[in-house]
């Protein structure tokens, strides 16, 4: 249960809210059948940045864990 609350609290930051809002807009535009090229470019850039930073953050955490284990 604690893990669930921790994950929910991590979702509530500006970067995540913007990503979720843009994803909602993307789905809405897709259902309407009209996606402007400018929106698609911006959306793709933001999604790539979001997942890129998440990947880097996870990689850094794994490296820090390995460094701590090596010091023991």
Backbone as CSV, one residue per row, in Angstrom:
resi,resn,N_x,N_y,N_z,CA_x,CA_y,CA_z,C_x,C_y,C_z
1,UNK,0.822,-1.195,0.000,0.000,0.000,0.000,0.867,1.261,0.000
2,UNK,1.980,1.207,0.737,2.892,2.350,0.786,3.509,2.603,-0.581
3,UNK,3.828,1.532,-1.285,4.411,1.667,-2.626,3.422,2.353,-3.568
4,UNK,2.146,1.994,-3.453,1.117,2.613,-4.296,1.050,4.116,-4.054
5,UNK,1.032,4.540,-2.793,0.982,5.968,-2.480,2.242,6.697,-2.935
6,UNK,3.371,6.022,-2.834,4.618,6.628,-3.289,4.578,6.856,-4.799
7,UNK,4.089,5.870,-5.554,4.011,6.006,-7.007,3.021,7.095,-7.406
8,UNK,1.908,7.196,-6.700,0.929,8.247,-6.989,1.525,9.616,-6.699
9,UNK,2.253,9.746,-5.604,2.861,11.033,-5.273,3.937,11.423,-6.281
10,UNK,4.615,10.439,-6.865,5.617,10.738,-7.891,4.969,11.215,-9.188
11,UNK,3.728,10.812,-9.438,3.036,11.244,-10.643,2.597,12.707,-10.568
12,UNK,2.478,13.213,-9.359,1.966,14.564,-9.198,3.120,15.554,-9.202
13,UNK,3.656,15.793,-10.357,4.614,16.863,-10.563,4.284,17.498,-11.905
14,UNK,4.818,18.650,-12.152,4.449,19.427,-13.332,4.716,18.653,-14.615
15,UNK,5.861,18.008,-14.682,6.233,17.280,-15.893,5.213,16.187,-16.203
16,UNK,4.782,15.465,-15.200,3.823,14.390,-15.407,2.448,14.930,-15.775
17,UNK,2.042,16.001,-15.118,0.733,16.594,-15.414,0.687,17.096,-16.848
18,UNK,1.745,17.761,-17.300,1.798,18.246,-18.683,1.753,17.072,-19.657
19,UNK,2.502,16.023,-19.366,2.529,14.849,-20.239,1.159,14.194,-20.314
20,UNK,0.502,14.039,-19.173,-0.834,13.436,-19.168,-1.851,14.311,-19.899
21,UNK,-1.776,15.624,-19.720,-2.693,16.533,-20.399,-2.489,16.478,-21.915
22,UNK,-1.237,16.476,-22.349,-0.969,16.395,-23.781,-1.403,15.052,-24.360
23,UNK,-1.239,13.982,-23.602,-1.676,12.673,-24.069,-3.191,12.640,-24.200
24,UNK,-3.892,13.244,-23.254,-5.349,13.340,-23.362,-5.742,14.115,-24.617
25,UNK,-5.077,15.245,-24.855,-5.370,16.045,-26.047,-5.077,15.253,-27.319
26,UNK,-3.997,14.494,-27.318,-3.645,13.675,-28.479,-4.722,12.639,-28.761
27,UNK,-5.192,11.966,-27.724,-6.247,10.965,-27.897,-7.522,11.624,-28.410
28,UNK,-7.873,12.772,-27.843,-9.073,13.492,-28.267,-8.976,13.902,-29.741
29,UNK,-7.835,14.453,-30.138,-7.653,14.850,-31.537,-7.660,13.645,-32.469
30,UNK,-7.088,12.542,-32.015,-7.080,11.327,-32.830,-8.498,10.815,-33.041
31,UNK,-9.305,10.847,-31.993,-10.699,10.400,-32.115,-11.488,11.309,-33.059
32,UNK,-11.160,12.598,-33.055,-11.830,13.536,-33.968,-11.293,13.417,-35.388
33,UNK,-10.132,12.831,-35.541,-9.540,12.648,-36.863,-8.765,13.840,-37.371
34,UNK,-8.468,14.807,-36.510,-7.717,15.993,-36.934,-6.552,16.227,-35.983
35,UNK,-5.352,15.936,-36.449,-4.157,16.200,-35.653,-3.280,17.173,-36.436
36,UNK,-3.181,18.425,-35.969,-2.306,19.377,-36.662,-0.839,18.929,-36.585
37,UNK,-0.088,19.178,-37.622,1.319,18.781,-37.679,2.123,19.427,-36.555
38,UNK,1.806,20.685,-36.231,2.529,21.371,-35.160,2.326,20.667,-33.822
39,UNK,1.088,20.252,-33.550,0.806,19.555,-32.295,1.546,18.229,-32.245
40,UNK,1.555,17.511,-33.354,2.230,16.220,-33.400,3.727,16.369,-33.133
41,UNK,4.332,17.413,-33.688,5.756,17.676,-33.455,6.030,17.993,-31.990
42,UNK,5.222,18.862,-31.418,5.401,19.242,-30.015,5.167,18.042,-29.107
43,UNK,4.108,17.299,-29.369,3.778,16.135,-28.544,4.904,15.095,-28.572
44,UNK,5.398,14.804,-29.763,6.474,13.826,-29.897,7.727,14.268,-29.143
45,UNK,8.057,15.537,-29.246,9.232,16.073,-28.550,9.086,15.962,-27.035
46,UNK,7.932,16.338,-26.526,7.721,16.305,-25.077,7.704,14.879,-24.557
47,UNK,7.045,13.965,-25.272,7.006,12.564,-24.842,8.421,11.968,-24.861
48,UNK,9.184,12.259,-25.906,10.561,11.746,-25.978,11.403,12.297,-24.833
49,UNK,11.244,13.576,-24.526,11.983,14.176,-23.421,11.586,13.546,-22.098
50,UNK,10.290,13.369,-21.878,9.795,12.801,-20.626,10.348,11.399,-20.397
51,UNK,10.219,10.537,-21.404,10.695,9.178,-21.225,12.217,9.107,-21.223
52,UNK,12.873,10.013,-21.916,14.329,10.073,-21.884,14.844,10.433,-20.508
53,UNK,14.203,11.409,-19.862,14.633,11.786,-18.521,14.310,10.693,-17.508
54,UNK,13.177,10.016,-17.683,12.839,8.912,-16.786,13.871,7.792,-16.920
55,UNK,14.261,7.492,-18.146,15.254,6.445,-18.380,16.586,6.821,-17.739
56,UNK,17.004,8.061,-17.924,18.271,8.526,-17.359,18.227,8.506,-15.833
57,UNK,17.103,8.913,-15.273,16.949,8.911,-13.820,17.050,7.496,-13.266
58,UNK,16.416,6.543,-13.933,16.483,5.150,-13.502,17.897,4.596,-13.650
59,UNK,18.573,4.955,-14.730,19.947,4.495,-14.936,20.872,5.056,-13.860
60,UNK,20.693,6.320,-13.500,21.506,6.930,-12.455,21.254,6.266,-11.108
61,UNK,19.999,5.941,-10.822,19.673,5.266,-9.560,20.324,3.894,-9.497
62,UNK,20.330,3.161,-10.608,20.964,1.844,-10.636,22.465,1.961,-10.441
63,UNK,23.082,2.972,-11.065,24.522,3.188,-10.903,24.861,3.537,-9.465
64,UNK,24.038,4.360,-8.834,24.279,4.729,-7.439,24.147,3.503,-6.534
65,UNK,23.162,2.637,-6.813,22.994,1.427,-6.022,24.200,0.508,-6.174
66,UNK,24.705,0.389,-7.409,25.889,-0.453,-7.653,27.116,0.095,-6.954
67,UNK,27.279,1.423,-6.969,28.421,2.044,-6.308,28.368,1.809,-4.805
68,UNK,27.181,1.902,-4.228,27.050,1.689,-2.784,27.344,0.248,-2.430
69,UNK,26.917,-0.696,-3.267,27.185,-2.114,-3.008,28.665,-2.448,-3.146
70,UNK,29.349,-1.777,-4.066,30.780,-2.009,-4.263,31.623,-1.475,-3.109
71,UNK,31.120,-0.421,-2.444,31.871,0.169,-1.337,31.820,-0.688,-0.092
72,UNK,30.846,-1.558,0.026,30.677,-2.371,1.240,31.622,-3.498,1.291
